[in-house]
């Protein structure tokens, strides 16, 4: 589903050249649950932005479902982000003036789904995360864990082929984070592809397969004990 071939992303700071990604090679198959782990400054955010089609590589190839991302127009990339990728961010990215229901419904409005389809998909997604009863509450009326579940429901509602989660437990307490990880396992058991980006070794170990990123270099982790060395 995801293939990187010698992908590099280069930033120029003054006279210096910083390779946030340095000839990265990676593959993630459809239906996999993979964690990507690395310390701050390792290139995780850059990697996430390229996987999520929020940015493009300076060198190399990125194939998503067999298609080279460079071949898409900006309009097509926006469509991919809206329909194919379910984003889950550390800070939830909910609109404070909208209810939980309206936040989940928003990407479906962008898809121009019918009112009936929107109602069905929002209800299905919010039931899946156990928050249908809180649908009329605004984000400030919900706990951090509930806000993250709304964010997951928003991703679920569009029926994406890929869930891309960036430090999803970062703003949650340990118990709520555990509940969230259990939800990811449920999504994986249902056949969803999940890429979870984290700097937390305990979270990374939850995925059946882990990839480490250090100084822009991407490598598969063969032994879970290696995770401690990364962080």
Buried (B, 14 or more C-beta within 10 A) or exposed (E): BBBBBEBBBBEEEEEEEBBBBBBBBBBBEEEBBBBBBBEEEBBBBBBBBBBBBBBBBEBBEBBBEEEEBEEBEEEEBEBBBBBBBBBBBBEBEBEEEBBBBBBBBBBBEBBEBEEEEBBBBBBBBBEBBEBBEBBEBBBEEBEBBBBBBBBBBBBBBBEBBBBBBBBBBBBBEEEBBBBBBEBBBEBBEEEBBBBBBBBBBBBBBBBEBBBBBBBBBBBEBEEEEBBEEBB
